């Protein structure tokens, strides 16, 4: 299975690109949340001095999506976990 076929690959790629540019976007914060496991899976996650990426992500979503922030946050975390599980199986 190619990496492009993994579920969530597009958000991981976008997050890595944003981190490389120093942009703390939603995808970048999601990558930082998953950084320990992603690194173990061989993904080159750059170090980023963002304290509490979980809280930053939720705050960003709450500002943009109001009452829907909780559901969106959980959906993004599920997408991250799906990517991590698929990448582990593809190893």
N, C-alpha and C positions, 0 to 999 in steps of 0.2 A: 504494500500500500504506500503510495507516495505521500509525502508530508502535506501536500496541497489537498489531499482527499480527507484529511482528518477534520472531524467536526470542530468548529471554532478556530480553525487555522487563520482565517481572515482577521479575527479580532486579536489574536496573538501577534500576527505580523504587524498589524497597525499599532499595537502597543509597543512593540520593540522599536519600530520606526519613530514613534513619538518620544520614547525614552532617549533614543540616540540624539534627538533634537532638543532634549531638555523640556519637553512638553508634558505636563502632568494631566493628560487627557483621561477619559473614562477607560479606553483600552490600556493605556499605560499603567494606570492604577490597578487594573485587573491583573496585568502581568506581574506587577510588584507583589500583589497578594499571593500569587502562585509561584513566586520566584524560587523559593527553596526546592520545591518539587520539580519545577521546570528545569532548574540547573542540574538536578540529579538525572533528568531525562536527556541532558545534553544540549538544552537550549541556552544560548549565550545571552543571559539577561544581564545588562549592564548595571553596576551599582548605582543606585539613585537615592539621594538623601531626602526621602519623603517619609516623615514619621507617620505612623498609623495609616497606611494606605486604605485600610478597610473603612475607617471613619471618613477620610477624605472623599472616597468614592461615594459613600452614602450621602454625605453633605452635598456633593456635586449633583447627585441624582435628585435629592430633595429640592434643591434650588431650581432644577429644570423641570421636574415632573411632579412636584407636590405630593399628593396622597399616593400616587402610583410608585413612589421611590422604593418602597419596600419590595414590591413585586418585581420591579426592574432589577434591583440589587440581587435578589435571589435568582432571577433568570440568568444574570451575568455570571454568578458564581457557579450555577449548574453548567453553563457553557464552558467555563474554565475547567471544571472537573471532568466534563466529557472529553475535552481535548487531552487532559493529562492521562486519563484512562486509555484513550485510543493510542496516544503516543507510547505508553508503556507496553501495550499489546503489540505495537508495530516494531518494537525493538528487536 
